[in-house]
Amino acid sequence: MENITFISIGIPVYNSESYLADAIRSVLAQTYPYWELILVDDGSTDGSLQIAQEFAAKDNRIRVISDGLNKKLPARLNQIIREAKYSYIARMDSDDLIHTERLEKQINFLKNNPNFDLVSTSLLSIKNNNDVIGARIYLPKTVTKKDALIGNSGILHASILAKKSWCRRNFYNEKNALAEDYELWLNAAIKDDLKVGFLPEYLYYYREEGNATKEKMLRGYTTQIKIIKKYSKGILSLEQSFSLILKFRLKKIIVLLADKFNLMHLILRNRSSIKVEHNLIEDYKKQYSTIKNVEQVE
């Protein structure tokens, strides 16, 4: 047991009763069994907390934290970092699913590539009914300060596995609850502390439907504009900064027009524009069946 590396998996939970059980089951189905699962409830008003507690009652690797407050995502992510028992921390959202080999492949990557502090994966996009609607592949690259600032890091936030030491050097800005990952990558890159690896395999299943709302996207773009204004000096020229800000303002206009003419589904489709091959869909179906049928041993 002394040579086994344990992982702390953190899932912030807020009103996810329709999907939380499957998210937890996808952790239980991992081929890598050496983990703790920290479920931090952020003041849910539905049945999410009860679902979390029911799973925790049957598995001592699962613990639930709840204070009844709604502190928002960045605060809960920082809480997970402080609560984590182990030297590696995995992220996951409460309405998503993960491939059964995700943890095994990621921990092997970090062990075999000690110069990296974190590793991200590619994703398949799924609808609320769990059908696949698209894919995003993130190929290995060196992420520069400019990449991070223009939003081209390629890091899939919810899929990362990171060394806890890196997380403790790079806490989230709790005042930024809309683009917390964007600012995190940028701050780390500015400090030359963003040594990230990429697994092009589709190890994360992201529930895209419902995330491309007008309100959420507009607030996110507004936050990104503020961050660009705050950090662009020394990274971009004035012309480049102006062009980038203009791009995000145009995105806001596109979202407003799409919403007005009931075309938000086109934006959703464009976010995962890679055509999904038949073999990937079949693999996902097998994965989903395994996740749905996983048995929790008391």
C-alpha positions as CSV (number, residue, x, y, z in Angstrom):
1,M,0.0,0.0,0.0
2,E,2.9,2.4,0.6
3,N,3.6,2.7,-3.1
4,I,0.0,3.5,-4.0
5,T,-0.8,7.1,-4.9
6,F,-4.2,8.3,-3.7
7,I,-6.2,11.0,-5.4
8,S,-8.7,13.5,-3.9
9,I,-11.6,14.1,-6.3
10,G,-13.6,17.3,-5.7
11,I,-17.1,17.9,-6.9
12,P,-18.9,21.1,-6.0
13,V,-22.6,20.5,-6.0
14,Y,-25.5,22.9,-6.6
15,N,-29.0,21.8,-7.6
16,S,-27.8,18.8,-9.6
17,E,-30.3,16.2,-8.4
18,S,-31.1,15.1,-12.0
19,Y,-27.5,14.2,-12.8
20,L,-25.5,13.9,-9.5
21,A,-26.1,10.2,-9.0
22,D,-24.6,9.3,-12.4
23,A,-21.7,11.7,-11.8
24,I,-20.9,9.8,-8.6
25,R,-21.4,6.4,-10.2
26,S,-18.8,7.4,-12.9
27,V,-16.3,7.9,-10.1
28,L,-17.3,4.6,-8.5
29,A,-16.7,2.9,-11.8
30,Q,-13.1,4.0,-12.1
31,T,-10.5,1.4,-12.9
32,Y,-8.3,3.3,-10.4
33,P,-9.8,2.7,-7.0
34,Y,-7.5,4.7,-4.7
35,W,-9.3,7.9,-4.1
36,E,-11.5,10.0,-1.8
37,L,-14.5,11.8,-3.2
38,I,-15.3,15.2,-1.6
39,L,-18.8,16.4,-2.4
40,V,-19.2,20.0,-1.4
41,D,-22.8,21.2,-1.4
42,D,-23.2,24.9,-2.2
43,G,-26.6,25.5,-0.6
44,S,-28.6,23.3,-2.9
45,T,-32.4,23.8,-2.7
46,D,-33.3,20.5,-4.4
47,G,-32.5,16.9,-3.4
48,S,-28.8,17.0,-4.3
49,L,-27.6,17.0,-0.7
50,Q,-29.7,14.0,0.2
51,I,-28.3,12.1,-2.9
52,A,-24.8,12.9,-1.9
53,Q,-25.4,11.8,1.7
54,E,-26.9,8.5,0.6
55,F,-23.8,7.6,-1.5
56,A,-21.5,8.7,1.4
57,A,-23.4,6.4,3.8
58,K,-22.4,3.4,1.7
59,D,-18.8,4.2,0.9
60,N,-16.2,5.5,3.4
61,R,-14.2,7.0,0.5
62,I,-17.0,9.6,0.0
63,R,-17.5,12.5,2.3
64,V,-20.0,15.3,2.1
65,I,-19.4,18.9,3.3
66,S,-22.4,21.2,3.7
67,D,-22.8,24.5,5.5
68,G,-26.1,25.5,4.0
69,L,-24.5,28.6,2.3
70,N,-24.3,29.5,-1.4
71,K,-20.7,30.7,-1.7
72,K,-20.4,30.1,-5.5
73,L,-18.0,27.9,-7.4
74,P,-14.5,29.5,-6.9
75,A,-15.0,29.5,-3.1
76,R,-16.0,25.8,-3.1
77,L,-13.1,24.9,-5.4
78,N,-10.7,26.6,-2.9
79,Q,-12.4,24.7,-0.1
80,I,-11.8,21.4,-1.9
81,I,-8.1,22.3,-2.2
82,R,-7.9,22.9,1.6
83,E,-9.9,19.8,2.4
84,A,-8.0,17.4,0.1
85,K,-6.2,14.7,2.0
86,Y,-4.0,13.5,-0.8
87,S,-1.2,14.9,-3.0
88,Y,-3.2,14.9,-6.2
89,I,-6.6,16.6,-6.8
90,A,-9.0,15.9,-9.6
91,R,-11.8,18.2,-10.7
92,M,-15.3,17.3,-11.9
93,D,-18.6,19.0,-12.3
94,S,-21.7,17.5,-10.7
95,D,-23.7,17.2,-13.9
96,D,-21.0,15.5,-16.0
97,L,-19.6,12.0,-16.4
98,I,-16.1,10.6,-16.7
99,H,-14.6,7.8,-18.6
100,T,-13.9,4.8,-16.4
101,E,-10.1,5.0,-17.1
102,R,-9.8,8.7,-16.6
103,L,-8.0,8.7,-13.3
104,E,-5.7,5.8,-14.2
105,K,-4.6,7.4,-17.4
106,Q,-4.1,10.8,-15.8
107,I,-2.1,9.7,-12.8
108,N,0.1,7.5,-15.0
109,F,0.8,10.6,-17.2
110,L,1.8,12.7,-14.2
111,K,4.0,10.0,-12.7
112,N,5.7,9.4,-16.0
113,N,6.1,13.1,-16.7
114,P,7.2,14.7,-13.4
115,N,7.9,18.1,-15.0
116,F,4.1,18.6,-15.5
117,D,2.0,19.8,-12.6
118,L,-1.4,19.1,-14.2
119,V,-3.0,17.2,-17.0
120,S,-6.2,17.9,-19.0
121,T,-8.2,15.7,-21.4
122,S,-10.4,16.0,-24.5
123,L,-14.2,15.7,-24.2
124,L,-17.4,14.4,-25.7
125,S,-20.4,16.7,-25.4
126,I,-23.6,15.2,-24.2
127,K,-27.2,16.3,-24.1
128,N,-29.4,16.2,-21.0
129,N,-30.7,12.8,-22.3
130,N,-27.1,11.6,-22.4
131,D,-26.8,11.4,-26.2
132,V,-23.5,12.5,-27.7
133,I,-23.8,15.8,-29.7
134,G,-20.1,16.6,-30.4
135,A,-16.5,16.5,-29.4
136,R,-13.6,18.7,-28.6
137,I,-10.0,17.5,-28.9
138,Y,-7.2,19.2,-27.1
139,L,-3.8,18.3,-28.5
140,P,-0.5,18.7,-26.6
141,K,0.9,22.2,-26.6
142,T,2.9,24.7,-24.5
143,V,0.5,27.2,-23.1
144,T,2.0,30.7,-23.2
145,K,0.8,33.9,-21.4
146,K,-0.7,35.1,-24.6
147,D,-2.6,31.8,-25.1
148,A,-4.0,32.1,-21.6
149,L,-5.0,35.7,-22.1
150,I,-6.8,35.2,-25.4
151,G,-8.6,32.2,-24.1
152,N,-6.7,29.7,-26.2
153,S,-5.2,27.5,-23.4
154,G,-7.0,24.4,-24.5
155,I,-7.3,23.3,-20.9
156,L,-10.6,21.6,-20.0
157,H,-11.1,22.9,-16.5
158,A,-13.4,20.2,-15.1
159,S,-11.1,17.4,-16.4
160,I,-7.8,18.4,-14.8
161,L,-5.8,16.2,-12.4
162,A,-3.2,18.4,-10.6
163,K,-0.6,18.1,-8.0
164,K,-2.0,19.6,-4.7
165,S,1.2,21.6,-4.3
166,W,0.4,23.4,-7.6
167,C,-3.2,24.0,-6.5
168,R,-2.0,25.5,-3.2
169,R,0.2,27.9,-5.2
170,N,-2.7,28.8,-7.5
171,F,-5.9,29.4,-5.6
172,Y,-9.0,30.7,-7.4
173,N,-10.1,34.3,-7.3
174,E,-13.3,34.0,-5.3
175,K,-14.7,37.3,-6.6
176,N,-14.7,35.8,-10.2
177,A,-17.5,33.3,-10.3
178,L,-17.9,33.3,-14.1
179,A,-14.4,32.9,-15.6
180,E,-12.5,31.6,-12.6
181,D,-10.6,29.0,-14.7
182,Y,-9.7,31.6,-17.3
183,E,-8.1,33.8,-14.7
184,L,-6.5,30.9,-13.0
185,W,-4.6,29.8,-16.1
186,L,-3.6,33.4,-16.8
187,N,-2.3,34.0,-13.3
188,A,-0.3,30.8,-13.4
189,A,1.1,31.5,-16.8
190,I,2.2,35.0,-15.8
191,K,4.1,33.4,-12.9
192,D,5.6,30.8,-15.3
193,D,3.7,28.1,-13.3
194,L,1.5,26.5,-15.9
195,K,3.2,23.3,-16.8
196,V,0.2,21.4,-18.2
197,G,0.0,18.3,-20.2
198,F,-2.8,17.1,-22.5
199,L,-4.3,13.7,-23.1
200,P,-6.1,13.9,-26.5
201,E,-8.3,10.9,-25.4
202,Y,-11.9,11.6,-24.7
203,L,-12.0,11.0,-21.0
204,Y,-14.6,13.5,-20.0
205,Y,-18.2,13.7,-20.9
206,Y,-19.4,17.3,-20.7
207,R,-23.1,18.1,-20.4
208,E,-23.2,20.9,-22.9
209,E,-27.0,21.4,-23.1
210,G,-28.1,24.0,-20.6
211,N,-24.7,25.6,-20.3
212,A,-25.0,27.9,-23.3
213,T,-27.6,30.3,-21.9
214,K,-27.8,33.9,-22.9
215,E,-27.3,35.2,-19.4
216,K,-24.3,33.0,-18.5
217,M,-22.5,33.7,-21.8
218,L,-23.0,37.4,-21.6
219,R,-21.8,37.6,-18.0
220,G,-18.8,35.4,-18.9
221,Y,-17.8,37.6,-21.9
222,T,-18.1,40.7,-19.8
223,T,-15.8,39.2,-17.1
224,Q,-13.3,38.2,-19.8
225,I,-13.2,41.7,-21.1
226,K,-12.4,43.0,-17.5
227,I,-9.6,40.4,-17.1
228,I,-8.1,41.4,-20.5
229,K,-8.0,45.1,-19.5
230,K,-6.5,44.1,-16.1
231,Y,-3.7,41.8,-17.4
232,S,-3.0,42.6,-21.0
233,K,-0.2,45.1,-20.4
234,G,3.2,43.5,-21.2
235,I,1.5,40.5,-22.9
236,L,-0.4,42.2,-25.8
237,S,0.1,45.4,-27.7
238,L,-2.6,48.0,-27.5
239,E,-3.7,47.0,-30.9
240,Q,-3.9,43.4,-30.0
241,S,-5.7,44.2,-26.7
242,F,-8.3,46.3,-28.5
243,S,-8.8,43.6,-31.1
244,L,-9.4,41.0,-28.5
245,I,-11.8,43.1,-26.5
246,L,-13.7,43.8,-29.8
247,K,-13.9,40.1,-30.4
248,F,-15.6,39.5,-27.1
249,R,-18.0,42.4,-27.6
250,L,-18.9,41.0,-31.0
251,K,-19.6,37.6,-29.3
252,K,-22.0,39.3,-26.9
253,I,-23.8,40.8,-29.9
254,I,-24.0,37.4,-31.6
255,V,-25.4,35.8,-28.4
256,L,-28.1,38.6,-28.2
257,L,-29.1,38.1,-31.8
258,A,-29.1,34.3,-31.5
259,D,-31.3,34.5,-28.4
260,K,-33.7,37.0,-30.1
261,F,-34.2,34.7,-33.2
262,N,-34.2,31.4,-31.2
263,L,-30.9,30.3,-32.6
264,M,-29.0,29.5,-29.4
265,H,-28.9,25.9,-30.5
266,L,-26.5,26.9,-33.3
267,I,-24.1,28.3,-30.7
268,L,-24.3,25.1,-28.7
269,R,-23.6,23.0,-31.8
270,N,-20.6,25.3,-32.7
271,R,-19.0,24.8,-29.3
272,S,-18.4,21.1,-30.1
273,S,-18.1,21.1,-33.9
274,I,-15.9,18.1,-34.3
275,K,-17.8,15.2,-35.9
276,V,-17.9,12.2,-33.6
277,E,-16.9,9.0,-35.2
278,H,-19.2,5.9,-34.9
279,N,-16.6,4.0,-32.8
280,L,-16.4,6.9,-30.3
281,I,-20.2,6.9,-29.9
282,E,-20.2,3.1,-29.4
283,D,-17.4,3.4,-26.8
284,Y,-19.4,6.1,-25.0
285,K,-22.5,3.9,-25.0
286,K,-20.5,1.1,-23.4
287,Q,-19.0,3.5,-20.8
288,Y,-22.5,4.9,-20.0
289,S,-23.9,1.4,-19.5
290,T,-21.0,0.5,-17.2
291,I,-21.6,3.7,-15.2
292,K,-25.3,3.2,-14.9
293,N,-25.0,-0.4,-13.7
294,V,-22.2,0.1,-11.2
295,E,-23.0,-1.3,-7.8
296,Q,-22.2,0.5,-4.6
297,V,-21.1,-1.9,-1.9
298,E,-22.1,-1.0,1.6
